[in-house]
Amino acid sequence: MLRHFKMLADYNRWANVQVYDAAARLSDAEFHEDRGAFFGSLHGTLNHLLVTDRLWMHRFSGTGEPPAALGVVLHNDLTGLREMREAEDRHILDWVETLDAAILAADITYTSVLRPGAIIHPLHLAIAHMFNHQTHHRGQCHMILTTLGKPSLVLDLLHFLRSEGRQWM
């Protein structure tokens, strides 16, 4: 499982680069245009992913300043958001390197920003959720880009593994 999470952290970084590179080819108006995704625009979706990753990483590592709410706008322009995303992806990659089997098997306890009360479950399930959540919303980013008439992105894990991620094969 450790190697799997390290691979997912590397894939996550790579996939985020693909989405941010595509976003860089948009006008500011296109980047902020509501395209009917859950968080409206590409900006809203990428911001949400960064907010939730910061929340999870604070829960996991106790470091960083967690956003107070899911709707917090961390940065309104792509350049600033990308810098924050790259830093968060480095944080995730570094943190995953600190894990071992005992840590993964241990429970995590946290409070959701959506509802009061302690939530307890094994850490490995929360980590799997964080990476799955990224994939889910990157699919929405793909949808936003294609509805704007932009080329489809190839974000498949196997594509990553056959290209930049060969070391994980």
KOLVOSE-762943 format. One record per residue: residue number from 1; residue in three letters; y, x, z of N, C-alpha, C, O in turn. Coordinates in steps of 0.001 Angstrom, whole numbers. Layout:
# KOLVOSE-762943
SITE num residuo      nY      nX      nZ     caY     caX     caZ      cY      cX      cZ      oY      oX      oZ
SITE NUM     ALA       Y       X       Z       Y       X       Z       Y       X       Z       Y       X       Z
...
# end
This chain:
# KOLVOSE-762943
SITE num residuo      nY      nX      nZ     caY     caX     caZ      cY      cX      cZ      oY      oX      oZ
SITE   1     MET   -1191     818       0       0       0       0    1266     870       0    2272     509    -611
SITE   2     LEU    1209    2005     683    2372    2898     717    2774    3341    -679    3942    3255   -1056
SITE   3     ARG    1810    3810   -1435    2104    4262   -2800    2640    3098   -3640    3541    3283   -4459
SITE   4     HIS    2095    1929   -3440    2536     743   -4173    4012     443   -3876    4785     173   -4795
SITE   5     PHE    4397     490   -2614    5800     219   -2272    6729    1315   -2797    7862    1028   -3184
SITE   6     LYS    6271    2545   -2814    7088    3630   -3393    7283    3388   -4889    8374    3587   -5423
SITE   7     MET    6216    2958   -5554    6323    2635   -6976    7291    1475   -7188    8123    1521   -8094
SITE   8     LEU    7190     442   -6364    8083    -713   -6517    9541    -333   -6258   10441    -862   -6910
SITE   9     ALA    9777     563   -5330   11149    1018   -5080   11693    1753   -6302   12855    1579   -6667
SITE  10     ASP   10863    2565   -6925   11281    3289   -8123   11479    2322   -9286   12458    2433  -10023
SITE  11     TYR   10562    1379   -9454   10710     352  -10492   11978    -464  -10265   12716    -746  -11209
SITE  12     ASN   12226    -837   -9031   13402   -1629   -8683   14680    -900   -9111   15579   -1499   -9701
SITE  13     ARG   14747     390   -8808   15906    1201   -9202   16048    1204  -10715   17138     979  -11242
SITE  14     TRP   14946    1460  -11415   14955    1518  -12873   15391     186  -13481   16243     162  -14369
SITE  15     ALA   14822    -910  -13015   15152   -2237  -13555   16620   -2574  -13299   17281   -3170  -14150
SITE  16     ASN   17124   -2196  -12135   18540   -2435  -11858   19425   -1659  -12825   20458   -2170  -13258
SITE  17     VAL   19040    -445  -13169   19803     330  -14158   19832    -417  -15488   20878    -484  -16133
SITE  18     GLN   18697    -980  -15907   18650   -1703  -17181   19619   -2883  -17170   20345   -3101  -18140
SITE  19     VAL   19630   -3640  -16081   20494   -4817  -15992   21965   -4402  -15933   22805   -4998  -16607
SITE  20     TYR   22274   -3399  -15143   23671   -2960  -15039   24153   -2333  -16345   25319   -2497  -16702
SITE  21     ASP   23291   -1624  -17064   23677   -1098  -18374   24008   -2245  -19327   24986   -2168  -20071
SITE  22     ALA   23210   -3297  -19309   23479   -4466  -20161   24777   -5155  -19729   25562   -5588  -20572
SITE  23     ALA   24998   -5254  -18429   26224   -5886  -17927   27460   -5098  -18348   28524   -5679  -18558
SITE  24     ALA   27326   -3791  -18470   28460   -2946  -18855   28916   -3225  -20283   30028   -2851  -20656
SITE  25     ARG   28082   -3871  -21082   28456   -4201  -22462   29136   -5571  -22564   29474   -6018  -23660
SITE  26     LEU   29332   -6228  -21432   29996   -7538  -21410   31488   -7374  -21159   31941   -6382  -20588
SITE  27     SER   32227   -8364  -21595   33633   -8423  -21193   33677   -8887  -19740   32687   -9407  -19225
SITE  28     ASP   34802   -8704  -19087   34944   -9167  -17705   34764  -10683  -17629   34178  -11200  -16677
SITE  29     ALA   35271  -11387  -18637   35131  -12852  -18652   33662  -13248  -18756   33218  -14163  -18064
SITE  30     GLU   32897  -12560  -19626   31470  -12866  -19744   30737  -12546  -18445   29866  -13304  -18019
SITE  31     PHE   31083  -11439  -17822   30439  -11017  -16577   30627  -12055  -15472   29735  -12248  -14646
SITE  32     HIS   31770  -12718  -15454   32078  -13700  -14411   31836  -15150  -14829   32002  -16058  -14014
SITE  33     GLU   31448  -15383  -16079   31281  -16748  -16579   30070  -17431  -15960   28975  -16868  -15938
SITE  34     ASP   30267  -18635  -15461   29168  -19422  -14897   28251  -19850  -16031   28664  -20580  -16932
SITE  35     ARG   26999  -19392  -15983   26023  -19708  -17018   24897  -20595  -16493   23843  -20709  -17119
SITE  36     GLY   25128  -21219  -15345   24162  -22177  -14823   23020  -21579  -14025   22081  -22290  -13667
SITE  37     ALA   23081  -20293  -13740   22064  -19677  -12882   22320  -20109  -11437   23362  -20692  -11139
SITE  38     PHE   21393  -19832  -10563   21526  -20261   -9169   22818  -19758   -8543   23448  -20473   -7763
SITE  39     PHE   23221  -18534   -8877   24474  -17983   -8373   25539  -17941   -9464   26489  -17161   -9389
SITE  40     GLY   25371  -18790  -10478   26367  -19002  -11516   26395  -17917  -12569   25769  -18039  -13622
SITE  41     SER   27114  -16874  -12283   27385  -15811  -13255   26485  -14600  -13032   25737  -14522  -12058
SITE  42     LEU   26585  -13658  -13970   25893  -12390  -13772   26476  -11685  -12559   25737  -11107  -11762
SITE  43     HIS   27787  -11726  -12411   28409  -11137  -11220   27845  -11774   -9954   27455  -11063   -9027
SITE  44     GLY   27796  -13095   -9905   27304  -13779   -8717   25866  -13428   -8394   25506  -13278   -7227
SITE  45     THR   25039  -13295   -9426   23632  -12979   -9216   23450  -11536   -8750   22693  -11274   -7816
SITE  46     LEU   24141  -10602   -9400   24027   -9200   -8985   24599   -8995   -7586   24063   -8212   -6802
SITE  47     ASN   25670   -9686   -7278   26247   -9609   -5933   25249  -10141   -4904   25056   -9533   -3851
SITE  48     HIS   24613  -11280   -5211   23625  -11855   -4290   22485  -10868   -4022   22064  -10698   -2878
SITE  49     LEU   21994  -10225   -5069   20911   -9261   -4882   21326   -8110   -3975   20539   -7654   -3147
SITE  50     LEU   22535   -7651   -4127   23017   -6566   -3279   23188   -7042   -1839   22831   -6326    -903
SITE  51     VAL   23727   -8237   -1659   23881   -8800    -309   22524   -8898     381   22377   -8479    1529
SITE  52     THR   21538   -9448    -315   20238   -9653     335   19521   -8332     585   18854   -8180    1609
SITE  53     ASP   19646   -7377    -328   19036   -6068     -79   19676   -5398    1132   18984   -4760    1925
SITE  54     ARG   20972   -5538    1278   21635   -4962    2457   21162   -5649    3737   20971   -4996    4763
SITE  55     LEU   20974   -6959    3673   20445   -7671    4845   19049   -7179    5195   18767   -6879    6355
SITE  56     TRP   18164   -7095    4184   16798   -6650    4446   16765   -5218    4943   16045   -4902    5890
SITE  57     MET   17541   -4350    4306   17503   -2949    4726   18063   -2768    6133   17616   -1888    6868
SITE  58     HIS   19021   -3579    6507   19506   -3518    7892   18394   -3977    8845   18187   -3373    9897
SITE  59     ARG   17696   -5027    8480   16576   -5494    9309   15491   -4427    9406   14926   -4202   10477
SITE  60     PHE   15206   -3778    8293   14133   -2778    8258   14503   -1495    8987   13717    -968    9775
SITE  61     SER   15698    -999    8720   16052     344    9198   17064     358   10332   17227    1376   11005
SITE  62     GLY   17752    -771   10552   18792    -814   11574   20062     -86   11155   20966     103   11969
SITE  63     THR   20136     322    9897   21308    1049    9418   22116     183    8460   21624    -817    7937
SITE  64     GLY   23345     580    8245   24222    -139    7329   24847   -1337    7996   24425   -1772    9067
SITE  65     GLU   25846   -1851    7351   26559   -3028    7853   26035   -4254    7113   26265   -4391    5912
SITE  66     PRO   25334   -5148    7809   24782   -6315    7113   25889   -7322    6785   26764   -7567    7616
SITE  67     PRO   25860   -7901    5594   26819   -8967    5272   26638  -10133    6231   25522  -10433    6657
SITE  68     ALA   27736  -10784    6564   27699  -11882    7534   27119  -13161    6958   26642  -14020    7699
SITE  69     ALA   27159  -13292    5629   26678  -14511    4986   26180  -14171    3582   26542  -13137    3020
SITE  70     LEU   25348  -15049    3024   24799  -14813    1692   25863  -14893     604   25694  -14315    -470
SITE  71     GLY   26957  -15603     870   27996  -15782    -130   29093  -14735    -131   30063  -14862    -879
SITE  72     VAL   28962  -13710     685   29980  -12655     748   30046  -11944    -602   29017  -11559   -1157
SITE  73     VAL   31263  -11772   -1130   31445  -11007   -2364   31715   -9563   -1961   32736   -9253   -1346
SITE  74     LEU   30784   -8692   -2317   30881   -7288   -1912   31839   -6500   -2798   32527   -5593   -2330
SITE  75     HIS   31877   -6846   -4062   32821   -6216   -4984   32995   -7156   -6161   32020   -7734   -6641
SITE  76     ASN   34214   -7316   -6628   34468   -8287   -7684   34353   -7713   -9093   34321   -8473  -10061
SITE  77     ASP   34290   -6397   -9228   34158   -5834  -10571   32837   -5079  -10706   32232   -4663   -9718
SITE  78     LEU   32414   -4916  -11946   31114   -4308  -12220   31037   -2864  -11744   30020   -2450  -11186
SITE  79     THR   32095   -2096  -11958   32056    -688  -11575   31806    -527  -10079   30942     249   -9670
SITE  80     GLY   32557   -1255   -9268   32373   -1173   -7821   31023   -1686   -7380   30383   -1096   -6510
SITE  81     LEU   30583   -2787   -7977   29282   -3355   -7631   28166   -2380   -8016   27199   -2219   -7271
SITE  82     ARG   28296   -1736   -9165   27272    -787   -9608   27181     409   -8664   26082     856   -8337
SITE  83     GLU   28316     925   -8230   28297    2047   -7292   27582    1661   -6006   26804    2443   -5460
SITE  84     MET   27848     458   -5528   27185     -20   -4317   25683    -221   -4560   24868      87   -3690
SITE  85     ARG   25322    -731   -5728   23913    -953   -6075   23157     371   -6118   22056     482   -5579
SITE  86     GLU   23754    1373   -6762   23100    2678   -6862   22890    3292   -5474   21847    3886   -5202
SITE  87     ALA   23883    3145   -4610   23748    3664   -3243   22648    2910   -2492   21867    3520   -1762
SITE  88     GLU   22585    1590   -2670   21550     805   -1985   20166    1152   -2510   19212    1230   -1736
SITE  89     ASP   20047    1359   -3815   18749    1743   -4370   18309    3104   -3842   17123    3302   -3579
SITE  90     ARG   19234    4045   -3683   18887    5343   -3070   18443    5137   -1625   17491    5767   -1166
SITE  91     HIS   19142    4245    -906   18785    3938     479   17360    3382     550   16575    3782    1410
SITE  92     ILE   17034    2469    -348   15689    1884    -372   14643    2961    -665   13625    3046      22
SITE  93     LEU   14899    3780   -1685   13952    4851   -2036   13741    5805    -864   12606    6170    -558
SITE  94     ASP   14822    6208    -210   14706    7120     935   13958    6462    2084   13121    7098    2724
SITE  95     TRP   14251    5197    2351   13614    4501    3468   12111    4332    3237   11316    4525    4157
SITE  96     VAL   11724    3976    2026   10307    3792    1728    9528    5084    1986    8358    5040    2367
SITE  97     GLU   10171    6222    1782    9515    7510    2045    9203    7712    3531    8360    8545    3864
SITE  98     THR    9852    6985    4421    9633    7147    5863    8473    6298    6380    8080    6428    7539
SITE  99     LEU    7926    5438    5533    6891    4500    5975    5531    5167    6105    5232    6157    5439
SITE 100     ASP    4724    4598    6977    3320    4971    7067    2520    3705    7346    3095    2631    7525
SITE 101     ALA    1215    3826    7383     345    2654    7531     632    1884    8820     620     653    8820
SITE 102     ALA     888    2591    9905    1154    1918   11186    2458    1121   11130    2527      -3   11627
SITE 103     ILE    3475    1701   10531    4756     993   10416    4576    -261    9563    5079   -1327    9917
SITE 104     LEU    3861    -140    8443    3654   -1294    7561    2892   -2421    8246    3140   -3596    7976
SITE 105     ALA    1970   -2066    9125    1155   -3071    9811    1886   -3738   10966    1490   -4815   11412
SITE 106     ALA    2944   -3113   11452    3676   -3648   12601    4460   -4898   12199    4781   -5110   11030
SITE 107     ASP    4753   -5710   13203    5565   -6904   12978    7044   -6543   12930    7487   -5577   13552
SITE 108     ILE    7790   -7334   12186    9243   -7264   12173    9747   -8578   12766    9186   -9642   12501
SITE 109     THR   10791   -8500   13556   11431   -9680   14132   12885   -9655   13719   13567   -8642   13875
SITE 110     TYR   13361  -10772   13192   14756  -10859   12767   15198  -12311   12816   14386  -13219   12998
SITE 111     THR   16483  -12513   12653   17061  -13851   12571   17633  -14039   11179   18369  -13181   10691
SITE 112     SER   17312  -15127   10547   17803  -15438    9216   19279  -15824    9280   19740  -16386   10273
SITE 113     VAL   20007  -15520    8219   21404  -15969    8154   21467  -17455    7833   22529  -18068    7944
SITE 114     LEU   20342  -18040    7436   20314  -19449    7059   19912  -20392    8186   20273  -21569    8185
SITE 115     ARG   19156  -19858    9150   18735  -20748   10247   18545  -19921   11509   18122  -18766   11450
SITE 116     PRO   18858  -20516   12642   18713  -19778   13905   17248  -19643   14314   16378  -20379   13848
SITE 117     GLY   17012  -18701   15179   15671  -18523   15721   14997  -17301   15155   15204  -16920   14003
SITE 118     ALA   14192  -16702   15987   13485  -15477   15600   12397  -15782   14579   11699  -16792   14665
SITE 119     ILE   12274  -14888   13621   11207  -14936   12632   10388  -13662   12830   10937  -12563   12914
SITE 120     ILE    9083  -13824   12903    8200  -12675   13136    7068  -12715   12116    6409  -13741   11945
SITE 121     HIS    6854  -11610   11453    5698  -11442   10566    5532   -9955   10275    6411   -9159   10605
SITE 122     PRO    4402   -9570    9655    4185   -8147    9368    5265   -7590    8419    5697   -8262    7483
SITE 123     LEU    5674   -6372    8686    6702   -5717    7879    6320   -5679    6413    7168   -5912    5552
SITE 124     HIS    5055   -5388    6106    4662   -5259    4700    4926   -6528    3905    5193   -6457    2705
SITE 125     LEU    4854   -7696    4555    5147   -8942    3854    6641   -9052    3529    7007   -9533    2456
SITE 126     ALA    7490   -8614    4435    8938   -8649    4198    9332   -7678    3087   10203   -7985    2272
SITE 127     ILE    8702   -6524    3053    8991   -5554    1992    8569   -6131     643    9317   -6049    -332
SITE 128     ALA    7382   -6709     586    6915   -7330    -657    7883   -8428   -1089    8180   -8562   -2276
SITE 129     HIS    8372   -9211    -135    9333  -10265    -456   10612   -9675   -1043   11133  -10197   -2029
SITE 130     MET   11125   -8598    -454   12369   -8012    -938   12233   -7617   -2407   13116   -7915   -3211
SITE 131     PHE   11137   -6950   -2760   10959   -6540   -4157   10721   -7740   -5068   11216   -7761   -6195
SITE 132     ASN    9982   -8726   -4606    9754   -9928   -5396   11063  -10692   -5607   11308  -11211   -6696
SITE 133     HIS   11886  -10761   -4594   13184  -11431   -4686   14044  -10765   -5756   14703  -11450   -6538
SITE 134     GLN   14042   -9445   -5794   14785   -8720   -6830   14282   -9129   -8219   15079   -9427   -9109
SITE 135     THR   12980   -9142   -8395   12410   -9481   -9695   12777  -10908  -10095   13133  -11162  -11246
SITE 136     HIS   12693  -11817   -9163   13031  -13217   -9416   14462  -13341   -9953   14688  -13976  -10983
SITE 137     HIS   15405  -12746   -9267   16799  -12892   -9684   17154  -12026  -10892   18067  -12372  -11643
SITE 138     ARG   16453  -10909  -11096   16679  -10167  -12346   16259  -11008  -13548   16830  -10873  -14630
SITE 139     GLY   15269  -11871  -13365   14908  -12811  -14430   16074  -13730  -14747   16308  -14058  -15910
SITE 140     GLN   16806  -14148  -13727   17995  -14968  -13962   19076  -14161  -14677   19795  -14694  -15522
SITE 141     CYS   19190  -12876  -14340   20146  -12009  -15046   19791  -11948  -16523   20668  -12013  -17384
SITE 142     HIS   18504  -11822  -16809   18029  -11799  -18196   18431  -13087  -18905   18912  -13056  -20037
SITE 143     MET   18232  -14222  -18233   18588  -15519  -18815   20087  -15580  -19106   20492  -16051  -20169
SITE 144     ILE   20902  -15111  -18179   22358  -15126  -18384   22716  -14292  -19605   23500  -14730  -20448
SITE 145     LEU   22154  -13105  -19705   22460  -12231  -20844   22044  -12871  -22163   22795  -12812  -23136
SITE 146     THR   20869  -13477  -22215   20426  -14074  -23480   21247  -15308  -23830   21480  -15562  -25012
SITE 147     THR   21695  -16087  -22840   22551  -17240  -23161   23929  -16798  -23639   24650  -17571  -24271
SITE 148     LEU   24289  -15571  -23340   25538  -15011  -23858   25330  -14383  -25236   26255  -13802  -25804
SITE 149     GLY   24112  -14501  -25772   23816  -13967  -27094   23513  -12481  -27101   23542  -11851  -28158
SITE 150     LYS   23228  -11919  -25962   22930  -10483  -25851   21432  -10253  -26024   20637  -11178  -25856
SITE 151     PRO   21043   -9021  -26361   19606   -8731  -26548   18809   -8932  -25263   19309   -8739  -24154
SITE 152     SER   17562   -9324  -25452   16647   -9458  -24311   16386   -8095  -23696   16336   -7087  -24402
SITE 153     LEU   16224   -8065  -22411   15883   -6835  -21693   14373   -6766  -21519   13721   -7788  -21310
SITE 154     VAL   13826   -5578  -21603   12413   -5362  -21313   12346   -4813  -19891   12610   -3635  -19652
SITE 155     LEU   11991   -5684  -18958   11976   -5327  -17540   10579   -5336  -16940   10425   -5236  -15723
SITE 156     ASP    9571   -5454  -17777    8203   -5519  -17276    7818   -4253  -16524    8158   -3143  -16936
SITE 157     LEU    7110   -4430  -15424    6615   -3305  -14638    5773   -2364  -15505    5918   -1145  -15414
SITE 158     LEU    4904   -2920  -16335    4064   -2067  -17173    4885   -1259  -18179    4519    -130  -18506
SITE 159     HIS    5971   -1814  -18664    6856   -1052  -19552    7438     141  -18792    7473    1256  -19313
SITE 160     PHE    7889     -93  -17576    8387     999  -16731    7306    2059  -16543    7570    3254  -16676
SITE 161     LEU    6080    1614  -16231    4989    2550  -15961    4592    3361  -17198    4137    4498  -17078
SITE 162     ARG    4764    2781  -18371    4427    3502  -19605    5589    4343  -20122    5444    5070  -21104
SITE 163     SER    6735    4246  -19465    7892    5031  -19901    8322    5944  -18754    7668    6951  -18482
SITE 164     GLU    9393    5600  -18100    9944    6460  -17046    9049    6567  -15812    9141    7550  -15076
SITE 165     GLY    8200    5594  -15574    7387    5577  -14364    5968    6100  -14511    5084    5700  -13754
SITE 166     ARG    5740    6971  -15456    4375    7477  -15713    3729    8119  -14485    2507    8087  -14342
SITE 167     GLN    4534    8697  -13606    3960    9367  -12429    3214    8383  -11519    2443    8811  -10660
SITE 168     TRP    3428    7086  -11689    2761    6093  -10841    1432    5639  -11431     700    4893  -10781
SITE 169     MET    1105    6066  -12641    -139    5620  -13301   -1319    6404  -12726   -2460    6192  -13136
# end
